[in-house]
Amino acid sequence: MNTPADVRARRPQQHERLMLELQQEGKFPAFRDILLFAAAVGFAQGRRVPFTAVAGDPIRYDTLVAPSFADTLVSMIAANEVGNDPEIMDHARLQERIAIFEEYANGGLEYIQELVNTRAQPPALVVAELVTSALADDSAPTDVAVEDLLSGVTW
């Protein structure tokens, strides 16, 4: 069984240059922060992309989840991906959650790179526009009837 100290998140080699630009010009303090942002973007865009070529040293899990929200982000992406499998949250499946996270981060980096290429803008500006767009989402929460919430519950 893997302990959190044994589990590490990998960086995709094909996006190493983009990650370096984001760190230097986009003011991301660490690769960890870039991966967290990219995984959120990848999940929002529905882009889960596997990779095999790895750049640099993998990031230790405890370093990855140092920001208080990070463990929740990793877990919720995995929980949403596997659907009706609550066992994904089991400690023994941490490596599987990380693999899902890595693939969404890769998909997010791929999406950011596509925006950089098609808009001919620097990565920092593309990231700023993605954040601004996410914060400007004016969709208000919709009312849901209690009956709809409880329709799937069996007692």
C-alpha positions in Angstrom: 0.0 0.0 0.0 1.3 3.4 -0.9 1.7 6.0 1.8 1.2 9.7 0.9 5.0 10.0 1.2 5.4 7.4 -1.6 2.9 8.9 -4.0 4.1 11.6 -6.4 2.5 13.7 -9.1 4.3 13.8 -12.5 4.7 16.7 -14.9 4.0 16.1 -18.6 7.2 16.5 -20.7 5.3 17.9 -23.7 4.2 21.0 -21.6 7.5 21.7 -19.7 8.2 24.8 -21.7 4.7 26.2 -21.1 5.0 25.4 -17.4 8.3 27.3 -17.2 6.8 30.3 -18.9 3.8 30.2 -16.5 6.1 30.0 -13.6 8.3 32.9 -14.8 5.8 35.2 -16.5 2.5 34.0 -15.0 3.8 34.4 -11.4 2.9 30.9 -10.4 5.2 30.2 -7.4 5.7 26.5 -8.0 5.0 23.8 -10.6 2.6 22.4 -8.0 0.4 25.5 -8.4 0.5 25.2 -12.2 -0.6 21.6 -12.0 -3.5 22.5 -9.7 -4.6 25.3 -11.9 -4.3 23.2 -15.1 -6.2 20.3 -13.5 -9.1 22.6 -12.7 -9.0 23.9 -16.3 -8.8 20.5 -17.7 -11.7 19.2 -15.7 -13.8 22.3 -16.5 -13.1 21.7 -20.2 -13.6 17.9 -20.0 -10.0 17.3 -21.1 -8.4 14.2 -19.6 -5.3 13.4 -21.6 -2.9 10.6 -20.7 0.9 11.0 -21.0 4.0 8.9 -20.7 6.9 11.3 -21.1 7.7 12.9 -17.7 9.6 16.1 -17.0 11.8 16.6 -14.0 11.3 15.1 -10.5 7.8 14.2 -9.6 6.1 16.3 -6.9 5.6 14.6 -3.5 1.9 14.3 -2.6 2.3 16.2 0.6 3.9 19.1 -1.3 1.2 19.0 -4.0 -1.6 19.2 -1.4 0.1 21.8 0.8 -2.5 24.5 -0.1 -5.6 23.7 2.0 -7.8 23.3 -1.0 -5.5 21.0 -3.0 -6.4 17.6 -1.5 -10.1 18.4 -2.0 -9.5 19.4 -5.6 -7.6 16.1 -6.3 -10.2 14.0 -4.6 -13.3 15.8 -6.1 -11.9 15.5 -9.6 -11.4 11.8 -9.1 -14.8 11.3 -7.4 -16.5 13.0 -10.3 -14.6 11.0 -12.8 -15.4 7.6 -11.5 -19.0 8.4 -10.6 -20.7 5.7 -8.6 -17.5 4.3 -7.0 -17.2 5.7 -3.5 -14.2 3.5 -2.9 -12.1 5.9 -5.0 -11.8 8.0 -1.8 -10.2 5.1 0.0 -6.6 5.7 1.2 -5.4 2.6 -0.8 -6.6 4.3 -4.1 -4.6 7.5 -3.6 -2.3 6.7 -6.6 -5.4 6.2 -8.8 -6.7 9.7 -7.8 -3.3 11.2 -8.6 -3.3 9.5 -12.0 -6.7 11.0 -12.8 -5.5 14.4 -11.5 -2.3 14.2 -13.7 -4.3 13.5 -16.8 -6.7 16.4 -16.2 -3.7 18.6 -15.5 -2.2 17.5 -18.8 -5.5 18.2 -20.6 -5.6 21.7 -19.0 -2.1 22.4 -20.1 -2.9 21.2 -23.6 -6.0 23.6 -23.6 -3.9 26.5 -22.4 -1.3 25.8 -25.0 -4.0 25.7 -27.7 -5.3 29.1 -26.6 -1.7 30.5 -26.6 -1.2 29.2 -30.1 -4.6 30.3 -31.6 -4.7 33.7 -29.9 -1.0 34.5 -30.3 -1.0 35.7 -26.7 1.6 35.0 -23.9 0.6 32.3 -21.5 0.3 34.7 -18.6 -2.4 36.7 -20.5 -4.3 33.5 -21.4 -4.3 32.4 -17.8 -5.5 35.9 -16.7 -8.4 35.7 -19.2 -9.3 32.1 -18.0 -9.5 33.3 -14.4 -11.4 36.5 -15.4 -13.9 34.4 -17.4 -14.4 31.9 -14.5 -15.0 34.7 -12.1 -17.4 36.6 -14.4 -19.7 33.6 -14.8 -23.0 35.2 -14.0 -25.0 32.0 -13.9 -27.0 32.1 -10.7 -27.8 29.0 -8.7 -31.1 27.6 -9.7 -33.8 26.5 -7.2 -34.2 22.8 -6.8 -37.2 21.1 -5.2 -36.6 19.0 -2.2 -38.5 16.2 -3.9 -35.9 16.3 -6.7 -33.0 16.2 -4.2 -34.5 13.2 -2.4 -35.7 11.3 -5.5 -32.7 9.0 -5.6 -32.6 8.3 -1.9 -33.8 5.0 -0.6 -34.3 4.4 3.1 
